[in-house]
Amino acid sequence: MEDVDKKSCMLSSTRKSLTYVTNYGIIILSKREDVFIPRLKLKNFTMVPTNYAEKIIINLINCHPITGVIKTTQEFIELENEIFTGPINEYSHLYGSHTMLVVGYGEEDGEKFYWVRNS
C-alpha cells in the first residue's frame, strides 16, 4: 500500500498496479460504507508491446478490457466528456502517467476513439 497516494491512485508502474489488483483485488470501494459491491480480482494479466497494430488492440478489447497508459497534462486533467486528442501545446507541463481501463472503441464524425473507465 506504500504506492497508493491520498486519492487512492497507484504511484508506480502499470505492472505493479495490476499485480496489486491480482493479489488483493480492488478494495478501495469495498471499504466505503455506502457502496455494496463484491470485490473484484484479476486472475492474471499479460503485458503487450506498445507497438501493437490498432486491429490487434481492437480484437483484444472485443474479448475483454485492457489497460492503457496516457501521459497526463493540464488538458487531460480539465477534460470533460470529450475525446482527448493529446495536448494542444507541445510544451504542456507533463504531470506523469495515468493508467485507465480500456473497455471499447468507437468512431464519431470520422474520429476514432477508445472508451475508457477512468478513476
Secondary structure by P-SEA (a helix, b strand, c coil): cccccccccccccaaaaaaaaaccccccccccccccccbbbbcbbbbbbccccaaaaaaaaaabbbbbbbbccccccccccccccccccccccccbbbbbbbccccccccbbbbbbbcc
